[in-house]
Amino acid sequence: MRVFIINLARSADRKEAMQKRINELYLKDKTLKSKLSFEFFEAIDGKNEANLKAFDEYIDDKKANLLRGGALSSSEKACFASHLMLWKKCIELDESIIILEDDVIFKNEFLEFIDEFINSPYDFVRLMALKKLKGVIYLNEHHILTTRRASGTQGYLLRPAAAIKFLKKAKFFYPLDDYMDKFFLHDVFIIVFKPYLISMHFEQSTINMGKKSAIINTHREIMRFVYRVISFLYIIFNRKKIKELKNLAKN
């Protein structure tokens, strides 16, 4: 399976550090090269706003102002764009891929459970979550469906079926992880693999975060309640789908 690591061209130090971590994995497990092929994917750089012109059809600042009290920062748009390009790549290749950001650390469990992870029966599975999982439904020993936010886009397995759904509804009026957490928008459930196979490096991601203003935070608190209600209703009316996911885990 191909593993794409999102990395800014100007972040050569991160690329070098990540390559070192990959080499260490290969040394620990000689069979890993037959399972995973790592390659770097150049991220869209938000420091040059001209880079975002190609994504005008996805940018919706008006809706962002309405829903969250402000437009996404250039870095947030660039982060979204970088992942979106890989969603398109997944569809183009017509094969499952793993997407990683360049600030992740491979946990000891990575090599132990990578076979179970790449053979997951689901179309979208996260390797970790930033938030404590709440509102969880255990599909099996290793796969947990959460009806609340998982947060973070550090690493996930993506199959073409999920990539198509993500791409169909994609608009840059939410930060990427917020969008991916809103399963009721794109019909892709949040499934997290346990134990987590990666963790986030102590440094902040260079392709991702933007500071949140007080206005945005106020809007987020209001909308959080609204989305919680929508999520609850979606789960209630889609119990059959969840049952099907549980059945997949048994096969």
Secondary structure, 3 states (H helix, E strand, C coil): CEEEEEECCCCHHHHHHHHHHHHHHHHHCCCHHHCCEEEEEECCCCCCHHHHHHHHHHCCHHHHHHHHCCCCCHHHHHHHHHHHHHHHHHHHHCCCEEEEECCEEECCHHHHHHHHHHCCCCCEEECCCCCCCCCEEECCCCEEEECCCCCCCCEEEECHHHHHHHHHHCCCCCCHHHHHHCHHHHCCCCEEECCCCEEECCCCCCCCCCCCCHHHHHHHHHHHHHHHHHHHHHHHHCHHHHHHHHHHHHC
